[in-house]
């Protein structure tokens, strides 16, 4: 396994959707730097079978641009909040800083290819009886260079490049997740707001029912039982409104945190009864290997495996000879005028070989090799998780869409039943208990329809997320990696 990783081909990875200038995607310029020549990416082999087709969907090209899938939900406020989260979310800001750290670490590793130079100088004079008044001046320079004979520096640079790629893909994955969280929370808030509207409308009907029951009771047509039942039903519906308002406030405040601003504005915006967004449908999508190549979490785990393999080379180089070149140049004189008349210098090479350290270096090699096995398992786990998420989200989307269609029919039938029941109760053709039951069914049907629409929108978000949507990267002329292969 380690030999395979040490001898694997290297490519320049560029994956993801098309870049969009209007989207404030923070990771685009960061990952664009990862696509420049010199960034190594290996082509390791997964030890699990990756299917070529999906079990729950026909393979077909995705017709929608899922890099900015939230625009397909038809909710301008949702799109605004998602894009603000991408620009202002504090977790994303931390991840950007980690990418900057990885970039600095790569520069530090590359510095190992170059010699180290230092210079110094001194000036002084003696004091005391018989001491000369002349000032003694000296200058000197030293240089040393470690020859990368057995690849220690190259392995360190390769590991740093892979770490930088992993940091970039981790940033992309965080953006993918944050965008999905904001979208799901906005959908939930829209659902709660629509349920609030239903509760207020139902409360209005129940006020009318209570008034009718009182009139009929005063006329001696019904007992006070109808009045008390109407009061009970109205009170139960009214009690749901504060709970819904509290839930809407909590959801809006969570969105405010995700988009990097204090609570307040989001709640005021979401009270607007815009309704639950209706997404476009995904009938088919790319084959599993192409989806895995698009997933930033899988790519980050792959880069982690590459980094771990490179660290094995660093550890093994500790057991091999170390070759250094060093030299110095010096000059000194009394005064400055003839400082460079006499210049002396030397240059020498040294070779050192570790003979015995109690097994410490060998243990470091074993540690690095174990890290490779762990990184391999983590990469394969990321692959399996990605496949699981796509298959589960595809089933969830179909089930939610079926529920929306069925609940539309249920709401239509319940609305007609409630209208007839109210007319018959006013005419004295049915009892109040029948009216109560039918209106309770209507309320349940309307809330179930809202929940189904919300589940359908959430399923769209989760499916596009699972397919690798929610982040974008500028395309370049560098060749694409094929991603994991069976």
C-alpha positions in Angstrom: 0.0 0.0 0.0 2.7 2.5 0.9 4.8 1.6 -2.2 1.7 2.3 -4.3 1.2 5.6 -2.7 4.8 6.5 -3.0 4.9 5.8 -6.7 1.5 7.1 -7.7 1.0 9.7 -10.5 0.5 13.3 -9.6 -2.1 15.6 -11.2 -3.4 19.1 -10.7 -6.9 18.8 -9.1 -9.7 21.1 -10.3 -13.2 20.1 -9.5 -16.5 21.7 -8.8 -19.1 23.8 -10.7 -18.8 26.9 -12.9 -17.6 30.1 -11.3 -20.1 32.9 -11.0 -18.8 36.5 -10.5 -21.9 37.6 -8.7 -21.6 35.0 -5.9 -19.4 36.1 -3.1 -17.9 32.6 -2.8 -14.9 32.9 -0.6 -13.3 29.6 -1.5 -13.1 30.3 -5.2 -9.9 32.4 -5.1 -8.4 30.1 -2.4 -9.0 26.9 -4.3 -8.0 28.6 -7.6 -4.6 28.9 -6.1 -4.6 25.2 -5.4 -5.1 24.6 -9.2 -1.8 26.4 -10.1 1.1 24.2 -11.3 3.0 22.7 -8.5 0.2 21.5 -6.3 0.5 17.8 -6.1 -2.5 15.5 -5.9 -2.2 11.8 -5.9 -4.4 9.2 -7.5 -4.7 6.6 -4.8 -7.0 3.6 -5.1 -10.0 2.9 -2.9 -10.2 -0.6 -1.5 -14.0 -0.6 -1.8 -16.2 -1.2 -4.8 -17.6 2.1 -6.1 -20.8 1.5 -8.2 -21.1 2.9 -11.7 -24.9 3.4 -11.3 -27.3 4.6 -8.6 -29.7 2.1 -7.0 -32.5 4.8 -6.6 -32.2 6.9 -9.7 -31.4 6.8 -13.4 -28.0 8.2 -14.3 -28.4 11.4 -16.4 -26.6 14.7 -16.6 -27.7 17.2 -14.1 -29.6 19.9 -16.0 -29.6 22.4 -13.1 -26.5 24.3 -11.9 -26.3 22.9 -8.4 -23.3 25.1 -7.5 -26.0 27.8 -6.6 -28.9 25.5 -6.1 -30.6 27.8 -3.6 -31.6 30.1 -6.5 -33.7 27.2 -7.8 -36.0 27.5 -4.8 -37.6 30.7 -6.1 -37.2 32.5 -2.8 -35.1 35.8 -3.1 -34.8 36.2 0.7 -33.5 32.7 1.0 -30.9 33.3 -1.7 -29.9 36.6 0.0 -29.4 34.9 3.3 -27.4 32.0 1.9 -25.0 34.3 0.1 -24.6 36.5 3.1 -23.7 33.4 5.2 -21.1 32.5 2.6 -19.6 36.0 3.0 -20.0 36.6 6.7 -20.3 33.2 8.5 -17.7 33.1 11.3 -17.0 29.4 10.9 -16.1 30.0 7.3 -13.9 32.9 8.3 -12.0 30.5 10.6 -11.6 28.0 7.8 -10.3 30.7 5.5 -7.6 31.4 8.2 -6.7 27.7 8.3 -6.2 27.9 4.5 -3.9 30.9 5.0 -2.0 28.9 7.6 -1.6 26.0 5.2 -0.4 28.3 2.5 2.2 29.8 4.8 3.3 26.3 5.9 3.8 25.4 2.2 6.0 28.4 1.7 8.0 27.4 4.7 8.5 23.9 3.4 9.6 25.1 0.0 12.2 27.3 1.7 14.1 24.0 2.5 15.2 23.9 -1.2 17.2 27.0 -0.8 20.5 27.7 1.1 20.5 29.5 4.4 22.5 32.7 4.4 23.5 34.8 7.4 25.9 37.8 7.8 27.5 39.6 10.7 29.9 42.3 11.6 31.7 43.9 14.5 33.7 47.0 15.4 35.6 47.7 18.5 38.7 49.2 20.0 41.0 48.5 23.0 41.3 50.5 26.1 44.1 50.8 28.7 47.8 51.7 28.9 49.5 51.1 25.6 46.3 50.4 23.8 46.0 51.5 20.2 43.4 54.1 19.2 42.6 52.2 16.0 39.1 50.7 15.5 39.1 47.0 14.6 36.4 46.2 12.0 35.4 42.7 10.8 32.7 41.4 8.5 31.6 37.8 7.8 29.0 35.7 6.0 28.0 32.1 6.5 26.0 29.8 4.2 24.6 26.3 4.5 22.6 24.2 2.2 21.0 20.8 2.8 21.0 18.7 -0.3 17.7 16.9 -0.9 19.5 13.7 -1.8 16.9 11.2 -0.5 13.7 13.3 -0.8 13.2 14.5 2.8 12.5 18.1 1.7 10.5 17.0 -1.4 8.3 14.8 0.8 7.8 17.6 3.3 6.8 20.0 0.4 4.4 17.3 -1.0 2.8 16.9 2.4 2.4 20.6 2.8 0.9 20.9 -0.7 -1.6 18.1 0.2 -2.4 19.8 3.5 -3.1 23.0 1.7 -5.4 21.2 -0.7 -7.1 19.5 2.2 -7.6 22.9 3.9 -9.1 24.3 0.7 -11.5 21.4 0.2 -12.4 21.5 3.9 -13.3 25.2 3.4 -15.4 24.2 0.4 -17.2 21.5 2.3 -17.9 23.9 5.2 -19.4 26.4 2.7 -21.5 23.5 1.3 -22.8 22.7 4.7 -23.4 26.2 5.9 -25.3 27.0 2.7 -27.4 24.0 3.3 -28.0 24.9 7.0 -29.2 28.3 6.1 -31.5 27.1 3.3 -33.0 24.4 5.6 -33.6 26.9 8.4 -35.2 29.4 6.1 -37.5 26.7 4.7 -38.4 25.8 8.3 -39.1 29.4 9.1 -41.3 29.7 6.0 -43.2 26.6 7.1 -43.7 28.0 10.6 -44.9 31.3 9.2 -47.4 29.6 7.0 -48.7 27.5 9.9 -49.1 30.8 11.8 -51.3 32.1 9.0 -53.3 28.9 9.0 -53.7 29.1 12.8 -55.0 32.7 12.6 -57.4 31.9 9.7 -58.7 28.9 11.6 -59.1 31.0 14.7 -61.3 33.4 12.7 -63.6 30.5 11.6 -63.8 29.2 15.1 -64.8 32.7 16.4 -67.6 32.5 13.9 -68.6 29.0 15.1 -68.5 30.2 18.7 -70.8 33.1 17.9 -73.2 30.9 15.9 -73.3 28.4 18.8 -74.1 31.2 21.3 -76.9 32.5 19.0 -78.4 29.0 18.6 -78.1 28.5 22.4 -79.9 31.8 23.1 -82.6 30.8 20.7 -83.0 27.5 22.6 -82.1 25.4 19.6 -79.0 23.8 21.2 -77.7 23.3 24.7 -74.7 25.2 26.2 -72.6 22.1 25.4 -72.1 23.4 21.9 -70.9 26.8 23.3 -68.4 25.1 25.6 -67.1 22.8 22.8 -66.7 25.8 20.6 -64.8 27.7 23.3 -62.6 24.7 23.9 -61.7 24.3 20.2 -61.0 28.0 19.9 -58.8 28.1 23.0 -56.8 25.1 21.8 -56.1 26.7 18.4 -55.2 30.0 20.1 -52.7 28.2 22.4 -50.7 27.0 19.3 -50.0 30.6 18.1 -47.5 31.6 20.9 -45.7 28.3 20.5 -45.4 28.9 16.7 -44.2 32.5 17.3 -41.6 31.3 19.7 -40.4 28.7 17.2 -40.2 31.2 14.4 -38.2 33.6 16.6 -35.7 30.8 17.6 -35.3 29.7 14.0 -34.8 33.3 12.8 -32.2 33.9 15.5 -30.3 30.8 14.5 -30.3 32.1 10.9 -28.9 35.4 12.1 -26.0 33.6 13.8 -25.3 31.7 10.6 -25.2 34.8 8.5 -23.0 36.7 11.0 -25.4 39.4 12.3 -27.3 40.0 15.5 -31.0 38.8 15.8 -33.8 41.1 14.7 -33.7 41.8 10.9 -34.2 38.2 9.9 -37.3 37.7 12.1 -38.9 40.8 10.7 -38.2 39.6 7.1 -39.5 36.1 7.7 -42.8 37.2 9.1 -43.7 38.1 5.6 -46.1 35.3 4.4 -44.1 34.3 1.3 -45.0 30.6 1.7 -42.7 27.5 1.6 -40.5 27.6 -1.5 -41.2 25.0 -4.3 -38.0 23.7 -5.8 -37.3 22.4 -9.2 -37.0 18.6 -9.5 -33.9 16.6 -10.2 -34.9 13.7 -12.4 -31.4 12.3 -12.9 -27.8 13.1 -12.1 -24.2 12.1 -12.7 -22.8 8.7 -12.1 -21.3 7.9 -8.6 -17.6 8.4 -9.6 -18.4 11.9 -11.0 -20.4 12.9 -7.9 -17.5 11.7 -5.7 -15.1 13.8 -7.7 -17.4 16.8 -7.1 -17.7 16.3 -3.3 -15.3 18.5 -1.4 -15.4 16.3 1.7 -14.2 13.3 -0.3 -11.5 15.4 -1.9 -10.4 16.7 1.4 -10.1 13.1 2.8 -8.2 12.1 -0.3 -5.7 15.0 0.2 -5.3 13.9 3.8 -4.3 10.5 2.5 -1.8 12.0 0.1 -0.3 14.1 3.0 0.0 11.1 5.2 1.8 9.1 2.5 4.2 12.0 2.0 4.9 12.1 5.7 6.2 8.5 5.4 8.8 9.7 3.0 9.8 12.4 5.5 10.1 9.8 8.3 12.1 7.3 6.1 14.6 10.0 5.1 15.6 10.3 8.7 17.2 6.8 8.4 19.3 7.8 5.4 22.5 9.9 5.1 22.2 13.6 5.3 24.4 15.8 3.1 25.2 19.4 3.8 27.3 22.1 2.1 28.5 24.9 4.3 30.9 27.8 3.8 32.0 31.2 5.2 33.6 34.4 4.1 35.4 36.7 6.5 37.4 39.9 6.4 38.9 42.2 9.1 41.1 45.2 9.3 42.1 48.2 11.3 39.7 50.8 10.0 37.4 50.7 7.1 39.6 51.9 4.2 41.4 48.6 3.7 38.6 46.3 5.0 38.3 44.3 1.9 42.1 44.0 1.1 42.3 40.6 2.7 39.4 38.2 2.4 39.4 34.7 3.7 36.9 31.9 3.4 36.2 28.2 3.4 33.7 25.7 2.0 33.2 22.2 3.1 30.7 19.3 2.8 29.5 17.0 5.5 27.8 13.7 5.5 26.0 12.3 8.6 24.3 9.0 9.1 22.2 8.0 12.0 23.7 4.9 13.6 21.6 4.4 16.8 18.8 6.3 18.5 17.1 3.6 20.4 14.5 2.9 17.7 13.1 6.4 17.8 13.4 7.1 14.0 12.1 3.6 13.1 9.1 4.3 15.4 8.4 7.5 13.6 8.3 5.6 10.3 5.8 3.1 11.9 3.8 6.0 13.2 3.6 7.5 9.7 2.7 4.2 8.1 -0.1 3.7 10.6 -1.3 7.3 9.8 -1.6 6.3 6.2 -3.8 3.3 7.0 -6.0 5.6 9.1 -6.2 8.2 6.4 -7.1 5.5 3.9 -9.9 4.3 6.1 -11.1 7.9 6.6 -11.1 8.5 2.8 -13.1 5.3 2.2 -15.5 6.3 4.9 -16.1 9.7 3.2 -16.8 7.8 0.0 -19.3 5.5 1.6 -21.0 8.4 3.4 -21.3 10.4 0.2 -22.9 7.4 -1.6 -25.3 6.9 1.3 -26.3 10.5 1.4 -27.2 10.6 -2.3 -29.2 7.4 -2.2 -31.1 8.4 0.9 -31.8 11.9 -0.4 -33.1 10.5 -3.7 -35.7 8.4 -1.8 -36.5 11.3 0.5 -37.2 13.6 -2.4 -39.5 11.1 -4.2 -41.4 10.4 -1.0 -41.8 14.1 -0.1 -43.1 14.9 -3.6 -45.7 12.1 -3.4 -46.8 13.5 -0.1 -47.3 17.0 -1.5 -49.5 15.6 -4.3 -51.6 13.5 -1.9 -52.0 16.3 0.7 -53.2 18.7 -2.0 -56.1 16.4 -2.6 -56.7 15.9 1.1 -56.8 19.7 1.7 -59.2 20.2 -1.2 -61.6 17.5 0.1 -61.4 18.7 3.7 -62.1 22.3 2.7 -65.2 21.3 0.8 -66.3 19.2 3.8 -65.8 22.0 6.2 -67.8 24.4 4.0 -70.7 22.0 3.8 -70.6 21.3 7.6 -70.7 25.0 8.5 -73.8 25.5 6.2 -75.5 22.5 7.6 -74.9 23.5 11.2 -76.2 27.0 10.6 -79.3 25.4 9.1 -79.7 23.0 11.9 -79.1 19.9 9.7 -76.1 18.5 11.6 -74.8 18.6 15.2 -71.9 20.7 16.4 -69.6 17.7 17.1 -69.7 16.8 13.4 -68.6 20.3 12.6 -65.8 20.2 15.2 -64.4 16.9 13.8 -64.5 18.1 10.2 -62.8 21.4 11.0 -60.1 19.6 13.0 -59.5 17.4 10.0 -59.1 20.5 7.8 -56.6 22.1 10.2 -54.6 18.8 10.3 -54.7 18.5 6.5 -53.5 22.1 5.9 -50.7 21.7 8.4 -49.7 18.3 6.9 -49.6 19.9 3.5 -47.3 22.7 4.7 -45.1 20.0 6.3 -45.0 18.0 3.1 -44.0 21.1 1.0 -41.3 21.9 3.6 -40.0 18.3 3.4 -40.0 18.5 -0.4 -37.9 21.7 -0.3 -35.5 20.3 2.4 -35.2 17.1 0.3 -34.1 19.2 -2.7 -31.5 20.9 -0.6 -30.1 17.7 0.9 -30.0 16.0 -2.5 -28.2 18.8 -4.2 -25.8 19.0 -1.2 -25.2 15.2 -1.5 -24.4 15.7 -5.2 -21.7 18.2 -4.3 -23.7 21.4 -4.8 -23.2 24.5 -2.8 -19.7 25.6 -3.7 -17.9 26.6 -6.9 -14.4 26.8 -8.2 -12.9 28.6 -11.1 -12.1 26.3 -14.0 -8.6 26.2 -15.5 -6.8 24.4 -18.4 -5.2 22.0 -16.0 -6.3 18.4 -16.3 -9.0 17.0 -14.1 -8.5 14.1 -11.8 -10.8 11.2 -12.3 -11.7 10.9 -8.6 -12.0 7.6 -6.8 -12.2 4.5 -8.9 -13.4 1.0 -8.0 
